[in-house]
Amino acid sequence: MTSPANPADVLGIAVVDDHDIIHTGIAARCAQANPPIRVLSTHLTAGSFVTTHPSPTADLSAVVLDLELRSRRPDFDALTKIVDAEHPVIVYSHLENDEIILRCLDIGAVTYLAKSEGQHHLIEAIRAASTDEPYIGPRMAGAMLADATIGRPGLSARELEVLSAWFQTESKDVVAKHLHLAPTTVKTHLQRIRAKYAAVGRPAPTKAKLVARAVQDGVLSIDDL
């Protein structure tokens, strides 16, 4: 295995799953990636993760979260807890119900992957988490295509604030300074916004397309541009 030229550029993730064997499996797969991805920490509960990572850090690109923690039901509260701490979350679950997938995206997950999908999807999703564009795997795509609620996404007040500021500048760093946020937080909000637009059948993969969607939805007017 070849080491990356710049170790500082190696992506890092945290894993939240109540099975140690999943921690081990994800770490092994990430180590085999080229370039490798580091598992910086593993946790059995969302509470444990948030306690040690109360806010985003530059070295943590994403949180890989199992949706069923200590129960057979989807733990949306766990997802909400990590999203509220402003971390980009990749839900990684064996649950494949369309309604569950769409609800996770609505809460703020940047990507939803089924564990039945190939592990290369997880690696690609982790890499996408270091950008402001979501990775859309097969099951997530299927859920979005089946969604009957085509229309406006439910953007939070903070997401609308970030979106408006980003449209008026060329730099996410300027947005971060203006809103007193970490640059990684701005990136995470943009990931979530794009994921939400994709989830309602109106993908916006580029800034120009996102501007068009925002004008259509009344988020901003032509005079604001």
Order of alpha helices (4+ residues) and beta strands (2+ residues): beta-alpha-beta-alpha-beta-alpha-beta-alpha-beta-alpha-alpha-alpha-alpha-alpha-alpha
